[in-house]
Amino acid sequence: MAKILYIYNSQVYANITNKCDCACTFCIRSQMDGVGNADTLWHEKEPELEDIYAAIDAFDFSGYREFVFCGYGEPTCALEHLLASARYVKEKTNLPIRLNTNGLGCLYHKRNIIPELAEVIDSVSISLNAADAGEYQKVTRPAFENAYEAMLDFAEECSKAIAHTQLSVVDVLPEADIEACRRIAESRGVPLKVRAFEHSEN
């Protein structure tokens, strides 16, 4: 049975969906079944909100420093569960809440979801993944044709509504591409985080 909440690097991660609107060539879920203390993050069926609440109720949050929405799916694909469970975590804990996302939530829902996120999310990390749209389409394989610009627009608008907003890339990219990504992020007024390639999320 897949874990809804799992632990990695002193943080609590929430695996609330396996749905995703990308099929990234490098996605960790194509390499292993679990991360951290989770043997598997593959749900036999999508969690109901009551399942997520029950996992939160059963978890001892003592000693953890952050609650992160990030699992074997894109959290914004389960937006209503994301928003409701984030509110629930805020009621029960003092932990800051981070969303790791591909930044395509507005495309997926065909509306601006950022104001709703800003009500419950303290920080956002958005996967940039590539230095140009062509490479992004090739490695991320999103369900949308205009995904790259939409992702950058999402990051820029998030930075206006959520103080701690960042774009991220993994350090396996060539240095020239990382520098290009840095310039792209700066042009949108969003800091870039370069992540070490390991079995972790944003």
Helices and strands as residue ranges (DSSP letters): E 5-8, E 11-14, G 28-30, H 49-58, E 67-69, G 75-78, H 79-92, E 97-101, H 105-109, H 114-120, E 123-127, H 133-140, H 147-161, E 164-170, H 175-187, E 192-195
